[in-house]
């Protein structure tokens, strides 16, 4: 049986952090910003002043935001290589539900960078614990839900999760994926 690898979209495949920061700086050039390398939490609104929450949400929910995010070529190449080596790879991501375009734009993004099969087979869920697989590559520190997941959480490296050392870690350039994801 082929191993199933679930890959989060925002972080491992999509440079969400840099994309958000570029959109933020363009839309609100005089507002506070924090360089990606200085982030210590996963969510922007936890590190920006509370008065900016509405503006943050307006950037993330703007039409064209998700489809315009830059790809992480190392992640795209690794996912393709996994498939070529016989792994079953599925993108497993969450849509931002206050955005009218997030889901559709994520599908377009997947089709553009990984092809129609990845877009068609993408899994959109708020609860990744109910999805079956051997591995989940995700930059989230903790993934909780309704059940104890079957998959092993492989932490995709980000500045905000570097204090976590209790699980396998995938380097930001994906150079160690073959060591972490075993056949």
C-alpha positions as CSV (number, residue, x, y, z in Angstrom):
1,X,0.0,0.0,0.0
2,X,1.3,3.4,-0.9
3,X,2.0,5.8,1.9
4,X,-0.3,8.8,2.1
5,X,1.4,12.2,2.7
6,X,-0.8,15.2,3.5
7,X,0.7,18.6,2.9
8,X,-0.6,21.8,4.3
9,X,-0.8,24.5,1.6
10,X,0.0,27.8,3.5
11,X,3.6,27.6,4.6
12,X,5.0,24.4,3.0
13,X,3.8,25.1,-0.5
14,X,2.8,28.7,-0.5
15,X,4.8,31.6,0.9
16,X,1.9,32.9,2.8
17,X,4.0,35.0,5.2
18,X,5.9,36.9,2.6
19,X,2.9,37.2,0.4
20,X,0.8,38.7,3.3
21,X,3.6,41.1,4.2
22,X,3.9,42.3,0.6
23,X,0.2,42.9,0.3
24,X,0.1,44.5,3.8
25,X,2.9,46.9,2.9
26,X,1.3,47.8,-0.4
27,X,-2.2,48.3,1.0
28,X,-1.3,50.0,4.3
29,X,2.2,51.4,3.7
30,X,2.2,53.6,6.8
31,X,1.0,51.0,9.2
32,X,3.0,48.9,11.6
33,X,4.6,45.7,10.1
34,X,6.8,42.9,11.4
35,X,9.4,41.2,9.2
36,X,8.7,37.5,8.7
37,X,12.0,36.5,10.4
38,X,10.9,38.3,13.6
39,X,7.5,36.6,13.9
40,X,7.1,34.4,17.0
41,X,3.5,33.2,16.5
42,X,1.7,31.7,13.6
43,X,-1.0,34.3,13.4
44,X,-0.3,37.8,12.3
45,X,-3.1,39.3,14.3
46,X,-1.5,38.0,17.5
47,X,1.6,40.1,16.8
48,X,0.2,43.2,15.3
49,X,-1.7,45.8,17.4
50,X,-5.3,44.8,18.0
51,X,-6.5,48.0,16.3
52,X,-5.2,46.5,13.0
53,X,-7.3,43.3,13.1
54,X,-9.9,44.6,10.7
55,X,-7.3,45.7,8.2
56,X,-5.4,42.4,8.5
57,X,-8.6,40.5,7.7
58,X,-9.3,42.8,4.8
59,X,-5.9,41.9,3.3
60,X,-6.4,38.2,3.8
61,X,-10.0,38.2,2.4
62,X,-9.3,40.5,-0.6
63,X,-10.1,39.1,-4.0
64,X,-6.9,37.9,-5.6
65,X,-4.9,37.5,-2.4
66,X,-4.7,33.7,-2.3
67,X,-4.3,33.2,-6.0
68,X,-1.5,35.7,-6.1
69,X,0.6,34.2,-3.3
70,X,4.1,33.1,-4.4
71,X,4.9,29.4,-4.5
72,X,7.7,27.8,-2.6
73,X,9.5,26.0,-5.4
74,X,11.3,23.6,-3.1
75,X,7.9,22.4,-1.8
76,X,6.4,22.1,-5.3
77,X,9.4,20.1,-6.5
78,X,9.4,17.8,-3.4
79,X,5.7,17.1,-3.7
80,X,6.1,16.2,-7.4
81,X,9.1,14.0,-6.6
82,X,7.1,12.2,-3.8
83,X,4.4,11.4,-6.4
84,X,7.0,10.1,-8.8
85,X,8.4,7.8,-6.1
86,X,5.0,6.3,-5.5
87,X,3.7,8.3,-2.5
88,X,0.0,9.4,-2.6
89,X,0.2,13.1,-1.9
90,X,-2.8,15.2,-1.0
91,X,-2.9,18.9,-0.2
92,X,-4.8,19.2,3.1
93,X,-5.6,22.8,3.9
94,X,-8.1,25.1,5.6
95,X,-10.0,27.8,3.8
96,X,-10.4,31.2,5.5
97,X,-14.2,31.2,5.9
98,X,-14.6,35.0,6.2
99,X,-13.2,35.2,2.6
100,X,-15.6,34.7,-0.2
101,X,-12.8,33.8,-2.6
102,X,-10.3,31.8,-0.6
103,X,-11.5,28.3,-1.5
104,X,-11.8,29.0,-5.2
105,X,-8.5,30.9,-5.3
106,X,-6.7,28.1,-3.5
107,X,-8.0,25.6,-6.1
108,X,-6.8,27.9,-8.9
109,X,-3.4,28.2,-7.3
110,X,-3.1,24.4,-7.0
111,X,-4.0,23.9,-10.6
112,X,-1.5,26.6,-11.7
113,X,1.5,25.2,-9.7
114,X,0.7,21.5,-9.3
115,X,-1.8,20.7,-12.0
116,X,-5.5,19.8,-12.2
117,X,-5.2,16.5,-10.3
118,X,-3.8,18.2,-7.2
119,X,-6.6,20.8,-7.4
120,X,-9.3,18.2,-7.9
121,X,-8.0,16.0,-5.0
122,X,-7.3,18.8,-2.5
123,X,-8.8,18.3,0.9
124,X,-10.3,21.4,2.5
125,X,-11.2,20.9,6.2
126,X,-11.2,22.7,9.5
127,X,-10.3,19.5,11.2
128,X,-7.2,17.7,9.8
129,X,-7.3,15.1,12.6
130,X,-10.1,13.2,10.8
131,X,-8.1,12.8,7.5
132,X,-6.3,9.5,7.1
133,X,-2.6,9.4,6.2
134,X,0.8,8.4,7.4
135,X,2.2,12.0,7.6
136,X,0.9,15.5,7.8
137,X,3.4,18.2,6.8
138,X,2.2,21.4,8.5
139,X,3.8,24.5,10.0
140,X,1.1,24.7,12.8
141,X,2.5,24.1,16.3
142,X,-0.4,22.0,17.4
143,X,-3.2,20.4,15.3
144,X,-6.2,19.5,17.3
145,X,-9.6,18.2,16.4
146,X,-12.3,15.6,17.0
147,X,-10.0,12.5,17.0
148,X,-6.5,11.4,17.7
149,X,-5.0,11.5,14.2
150,X,-3.5,8.5,12.5
151,X,-0.8,10.6,10.8
152,X,2.5,11.7,12.2
153,X,2.9,15.5,12.4
154,X,6.0,16.6,10.5
155,X,6.6,20.2,11.4
156,X,7.4,22.5,8.5
157,X,10.1,24.9,9.7
158,X,9.0,28.5,10.2
159,X,10.5,31.3,12.4
160,X,7.5,31.1,14.7
161,X,7.7,27.3,15.4
162,X,11.4,26.8,16.0
163,X,11.0,26.3,19.8
164,X,9.1,23.0,19.1
165,X,11.6,20.1,19.2
166,X,9.4,17.1,20.0
167,X,8.6,16.0,16.4
168,X,10.2,15.5,13.0
169,X,11.0,18.8,11.3
170,X,11.1,19.5,7.6
171,X,13.7,22.1,6.7
172,X,12.3,25.3,5.0
173,X,14.1,24.3,1.8
174,X,12.7,20.7,1.9
175,X,16.2,19.3,1.6
176,X,15.6,16.7,4.2
177,X,12.2,15.4,3.2
178,X,13.5,11.9,2.2
179,X,15.0,11.5,5.7
180,X,11.8,12.6,7.4
181,X,9.2,10.9,5.1
182,X,10.3,7.3,4.9
183,X,9.0,4.8,2.4
